[in-house]
Structure formats: structure tokens, C-alpha cells
């Protein structure tokens, strides 16, 4: 059950982030998190959460964190951006 709740939570948090934070960033003319000419997409946060879960290796927390990270990545995919984590800026 915690796997499903974690997945839904990760999906919802990503959706809220995309609708609120990214809209505010657009109004402020902030183009996103760019480091050394590479744009870091919010799906990268999901990948980082999964990596942290694998490092912790506590089964109950790990399953929850992995499902949150997967929810984040899946939301990014369905928002139209696909499985993209880092892109080169032009």
C-alpha cells in the first residue's frame, strides 16, 4: 500500500511543482535550473530520490522513496517532456 501511496504522492508533488513553481518562474523570466549550460529537469529529483533510497537500504523507507521518485519521473513523462533528466541549452 505504501508503494502506491508513494507513487501517487510523487506524481502529485511533481504536478504541483510544474503548475505552480514553473509558472512563477515563467512570469519572472527564469528559464530553469541551468548549471554549466545544462538544464536540470525536475525528473532528475526523482532519480536522486531513488538513488538516496538505494543508499539507505532500509526496506520500508526505500520502497516509499523509490515509489515517490518513480511517481515524479512518470509525471514528467506524461507532462510531455518524456524521460528527460538533463538537456544541453542552446
N, C-alpha and C positions, 0 to 999 in steps of 0.2 A: 504494500500500500504506500509506503514512504517513497518508493521509486516513482510511482505515478504522480503523487503529490509534488515531489521534487521536480519532475519533468514539467508539470503544469506551472509550477512556481517560476521555474527558469524561463518558460515561454512568456508568461505574463510580465515578468520583470523586464524582459527584452522588449516586449511590445510597448510597455510604458516608457522605457528609455528611448525607444525610437520615436514615439509620438510626442513626448514632452521635451526631452533634452535636445534631440536633434532639431526639433522645430525652433527652440530657443536659439540654438547655435546658428541656424539659418538666418534668423532675424538679426542676430548680432554679427552676421557675415563671418562666422568662424567656420572654417572648412573641415574641421575634424581634427583628430589627434594625428599629427604628422611628425614623424621623427626621421631625420636624415633623408627626407624625400620619400618616405614610405608612409602610406596611410594605414593606420591600425583600425580595423573594423571591430565592432562590438562583439562579433562572434569569437574574436580572439580571447575575450574574457571567459567565455565558456570553455575554451581549450585550456586556459590557465586554471580554471576551477577543477577541471578533470585531472590535470597534472598534480595539483595540490592533493586531490583525493587519493591518487595513486601513491603519493609520497607518504601520506598519513597512514594508510593501510589499516585503519580501524574500520571493520566491515560495515557497521551501521552508519557511521558518518560518511564513509567512502561511497556507499551506494546512493545516499542522499545527494552528495556533492556531484557525483557523476551524472545523476539524473537531472540536476539543475543545470549543469554545463551542457548536456545534450539538448535540453529544452531551449537554452539560449541559442545554440547552433542551428537547431531546426527552425526556430523563429526567424533567424537571419536568412535562412534558405527560402522560406515561404514569403518573406517580405520582398523578394525579387532580386536579392543580391547574390543568392547562391551560396555555395560552400567557399566563401572568400574570407581570408583572415588578414592578409596583408597585400596591398597593391602599391605599385610604383606610381608616384604622382608625376604628372606631365610638366 
